[in-house]
Amino acid sequence: MKDYHINIFYSDNDEGYIADIPDLKNCSAFGATPSEALEQVLIAQKLWLEEARNSNLEIPRPLYRPLIYQVA
């Protein structure tokens, strides 16, 4: 399994945490806590990759890297 970047953030609209994998289109999950969102998105990732393999779709290489900056 490839190492894909995972974003986890709080959503006021959903009143919980969203985790997503930018390199895998529409691969995201919800959780009441950050750890629950992470657990759920790892399940979603596994299913996403299985479906891509079963459908003979190209599996993207992990390319996404967030922009990290410091405020001086």
Backbone as a printed PyTorch tensor [residue, N CA C, xyz], in Angstrom:
tensor([[[  0.8520,  -1.1830,   0.0000],
         [  0.0000,   0.0000,   0.0000],
         [  0.8930,   1.2390,   0.0000]],

        [[  0.4670,   2.2030,  -0.7830],
         [  1.2280,   3.4400,  -0.8880],
         [  0.8700,   4.3660,   0.2680]],

        [[  1.7950,   5.2490,   0.5960],
         [  1.5570,   6.2250,   1.6560],
         [  0.9900,   7.5020,   1.0550]],

        [[ -0.2860,   7.7110,   1.2590],
         [ -0.9540,   8.9020,   0.7650],
         [ -1.1190,   9.9070,   1.8960]],

        [[ -1.0230,  11.1760,   1.5490],
         [ -1.2470,  12.2400,   2.5230],
         [ -2.7200,  12.2380,   2.9240]],

        [[ -2.9790,  12.4370,   4.2130],
         [ -4.3410,  12.4940,   4.7290],
         [ -4.5400,  13.8270,   5.4290]],

        [[ -5.5990,  14.5300,   5.0540],
         [ -6.0060,  15.7610,   5.7430],
         [ -7.0950,  15.3980,   6.7450]],

        [[ -7.0280,  15.9790,   7.9290],
         [ -8.0980,  15.8250,   8.9110],
         [ -8.4360,  17.2150,   9.4270]],

        [[ -9.7260,  17.5530,   9.3770],
         [-10.1350,  18.8770,   9.8280],
         [-11.5310,  18.8170,  10.4200]],

        [[-11.8320,  19.7750,  11.2710],
         [-13.1490,  19.8510,  11.8860],
         [-14.1040,  20.5860,  10.9550]],

        [[-15.3040,  20.0530,  10.8130],
         [-16.3340,  20.6750,   9.9930],
         [-17.4680,  21.1550,  10.8850]],

        [[-17.6590,  22.4730,  10.9400],
         [-18.7760,  23.0210,  11.7050],
         [-20.1170,  22.5430,  11.1410]],

        [[-20.2120,  22.4780,   9.8190],
         [-21.4630,  22.0500,   9.1830],
         [-21.8400,  20.6230,   9.5720]],

        [[-20.8470,  19.7500,   9.6400],
         [-21.1010,  18.3430,   9.9540],
         [-20.9860,  18.0340,  11.4460]],

        [[-20.4670,  19.0020,  12.1930],
         [-20.2430,  18.8430,  13.6350],
         [-19.4070,  17.5980,  13.9460]],

        [[-18.3250,  17.4720,  13.2060],
         [-17.4020,  16.3640,  13.4000],
         [-16.1960,  16.5510,  12.5100]],

        [[-15.3880,  15.5240,  12.4460],
         [-14.1220,  15.5830,  11.7160],
         [-14.2380,  14.8940,  10.3630]],

        [[-13.6350,  15.5210,   9.3850],
         [-13.5600,  14.9850,   8.0310],
         [-12.1020,  14.6260,   7.7660]],

        [[-11.9000,  13.4580,   7.1930],
         [-10.5710,  13.0490,   6.7400],
         [-10.6740,  12.8030,   5.2410]],

        [[ -9.7050,  13.2860,   4.5010],
         [ -9.7080,  13.0330,   3.0670],
         [ -8.3060,  12.7440,   2.5710]],

        [[ -8.2560,  12.0840,   1.4160],
         [ -6.9930,  11.7410,   0.7690],
         [ -7.0060,  12.4340,  -0.5880]],

        [[ -6.3240,  13.5670,  -0.7170],
         [ -6.3920,  14.3670,  -1.9370],
         [ -6.0020,  13.6250,  -3.2210]],

        [[ -5.0780,  12.6740,  -3.1260],
         [ -4.6390,  11.9580,  -4.3250],
         [ -5.6740,  10.9520,  -4.8340]],

        [[ -6.6270,  10.5680,  -3.9870],
         [ -7.6500,   9.5960,  -4.3730],
         [ -8.9820,  10.3280,  -4.4680]],

        [[ -9.4170,  10.6120,  -5.6760],
         [-10.6070,  11.4340,  -5.9150],
         [-11.8140,  10.9150,  -5.1250]],

        [[-12.4260,  11.8290,  -4.3760],
         [-13.6310,  11.5550,  -3.5890],
         [-13.4250,  10.5450,  -2.4620]],

        [[-12.2090,  10.3450,  -2.0260],
         [-11.9500,   9.4220,  -0.9200],
         [-11.9010,  10.2300,   0.3760]],

        [[-12.9770,  10.1210,   1.1560],
         [-13.0550,  10.8600,   2.4050],
         [-13.9240,  10.0900,   3.3890]],

        [[-13.9050,  10.5240,   4.6400],
         [-14.6850,   9.8590,   5.6830],
         [-14.9630,  10.8440,   6.8060]],

        [[-15.8920,  10.4810,   7.6500],
         [-16.3360,  11.3000,   8.7690],
         [-16.1050,  10.5430,  10.0690]],

        [[-15.8240,  11.3180,  11.1460],
         [-15.7350,  10.7350,  12.4760],
         [-16.0500,  11.7630,  13.5370]],

        [[-16.4820,  11.2960,  14.6870],
         [-16.7720,  12.1940,  15.8080],
         [-15.4890,  12.7560,  16.4060]],

        [[-14.3910,  12.0460,  16.2180],
         [-13.0800,  12.4750,  16.7140],
         [-12.0730,  12.3800,  15.5650]],

        [[-10.9240,  13.0480,  15.6930],
         [ -9.9090,  12.9190,  14.6370],
         [ -9.4640,  11.4640,  14.4260]],

        [[ -9.3070,  10.7170,  15.5130],
         [ -8.8530,   9.3330,  15.3640],
         [ -9.9120,   8.4680,  14.6880]],

        [[-11.1800,   8.7350,  14.9660],
         [-12.2470,   7.9880,  14.3040],
         [-12.2960,   8.3260,  12.8140]],

        [[-12.1240,   9.5880,  12.4770],
         [-12.0940,   9.9900,  11.0630],
         [-10.9180,   9.3230,  10.3480]],

        [[ -9.7690,   9.2610,  11.0040],
         [ -8.6040,   8.6060,  10.4150],
         [ -8.8770,   7.1220,  10.1970]],

        [[ -9.4210,   6.4720,  11.1940],
         [ -9.7430,   5.0440,  11.0830],
         [-10.6850,   4.7970,   9.9000]],

        [[-11.6950,   5.6450,   9.7710],
         [-12.6760,   5.4780,   8.7040],
         [-12.0900,   5.7700,   7.3190]],

        [[-11.2150,   6.7660,   7.2160],
         [-10.6490,   7.0760,   5.9000],
         [ -9.6530,   5.9990,   5.4740]],

        [[ -9.0180,   5.3300,   6.4110],
         [ -8.1290,   4.2220,   6.0400],
         [ -8.9340,   3.0520,   5.4760]],

        [[-10.1310,   2.8440,   6.0160],
         [-11.0280,   1.8330,   5.4540],
         [-11.4550,   2.2570,   4.0540]],

        [[-11.8270,   3.5270,   3.9050],
         [-12.2360,   4.0510,   2.6020],
         [-11.0990,   3.9310,   1.5810]],

        [[ -9.8750,   4.1920,   2.0140],
         [ -8.7090,   4.0720,   1.1240],
         [ -8.5670,   2.6450,   0.6370]],

        [[ -8.6650,   1.7060,   1.5400],
         [ -8.5350,   0.2950,   1.1620],
         [ -9.5940,  -0.0770,   0.1270]],

        [[-10.8350,   0.3250,   0.3680],
         [-11.9210,   0.0220,  -0.5590],
         [-11.7380,   0.7450,  -1.8970]],

        [[-11.2780,   2.0000,  -1.8500],
         [-11.0320,   2.7810,  -3.0620],
         [-10.0150,   2.0600,  -3.9370]],

        [[ -8.8990,   1.6380,  -3.3230],
         [ -7.8360,   0.9730,  -4.0710],
         [ -8.2940,  -0.3850,  -4.6050]],

        [[ -9.0550,  -1.1340,  -3.8150],
         [ -9.5780,  -2.4260,  -4.2710],
         [-10.4830,  -2.2390,  -5.4900]],

        [[-11.3610,  -1.2500,  -5.4220],
         [-12.2720,  -0.9940,  -6.5430],
         [-11.5040,  -0.5620,  -7.7860]],

        [[-10.4920,   0.2630,  -7.6190],
         [ -9.6760,   0.6850,  -8.7670],
         [ -8.9970,  -0.5210,  -9.4110]],

        [[ -8.4490,  -1.4080,  -8.5890],
         [ -7.8050,  -2.6150,  -9.1350],
         [ -8.8210,  -3.4960,  -9.8590]],

        [[ -9.9760,  -3.7060,  -9.2280],
         [-11.0130,  -4.5620,  -9.8260],
         [-11.5630,  -3.9860, -11.1220]],

        [[-11.5230,  -2.6780, -11.2610],
         [-12.0400,  -2.0070, -12.4580],
         [-10.9400,  -1.6810, -13.4590]],

        [[ -9.7230,  -2.1560, -13.1820],
         [ -8.5620,  -1.8930, -14.0440],
         [ -8.3310,  -0.4100, -14.2710]],

        [[ -8.5330,   0.3770, -13.2140],
         [ -8.2700,   1.8070, -13.2780],
         [ -6.8580,   2.0980, -12.7990]],

        [[ -6.3090,   3.1780, -13.3050],
         [ -4.9750,   3.5790, -12.8780],
         [ -5.0170,   4.0390, -11.4140]],

        [[ -4.0730,   3.5540, -10.6390],
         [ -3.9650,   3.9680,  -9.2390],
         [ -2.9320,   5.0870,  -9.1650]],

        [[ -3.3620,   6.2610,  -8.7170],
         [ -2.4410,   7.4040,  -8.7020],
         [ -1.2850,   7.2210,  -7.7140]],

        [[ -0.1590,   7.7420,  -8.1220],
         [  0.9820,   7.7840,  -7.2010],
         [  0.7060,   8.8640,  -6.1680]],

        [[  1.2270,   8.6730,  -4.9490],
         [  1.0550,   9.7340,  -3.9450],
         [  1.9000,  10.9510,  -4.3120]],

        [[  1.2390,  12.0410,  -4.6700],
         [  1.9440,  13.2590,  -5.0750],
         [  1.6370,  14.4490,  -4.1800]],

        [[  0.4510,  14.4590,  -3.5670],
         [  0.0120,  15.6260,  -2.8100],
         [  0.9210,  15.8760,  -1.6090]],

        [[  1.3370,  17.1120,  -1.4720],
         [  2.1020,  17.5620,  -0.3040],
         [  1.5710,  18.9360,   0.0650]],

        [[  1.1260,  19.0970,   1.2880],
         [  0.5660,  20.3940,   1.6640],
         [  1.6320,  21.4810,   1.7040]],

        [[  1.2000,  22.6780,   1.4480],
         [  2.0750,  23.8340,   1.5570],
         [  2.2330,  24.1470,   3.0350]],

        [[  3.4370,  24.1120,   3.5150],
         [  3.7030,  24.3990,   4.9230],
         [  4.4790,  25.7090,   4.9940]],

        [[  3.9960,  26.6160,   5.7860],
         [  4.6760,  27.9050,   5.9000],
         [  4.6830,  28.3360,   7.3670]],

        [[  5.5780,  29.2230,   7.6640],
         [  5.6890,  29.7620,   9.0100],
         [  5.3530,  31.2420,   8.9910]],

        [[  4.6500,  31.6710,  10.0020],
         [  4.3570,  33.0800,  10.1560],
         [  5.4360,  33.6700,  11.0580]],

        [[  6.1070,  34.6760,  10.5560],
         [  7.2120,  35.2500,  11.3160],
         [  6.7260,  36.2380,  12.3500]]])
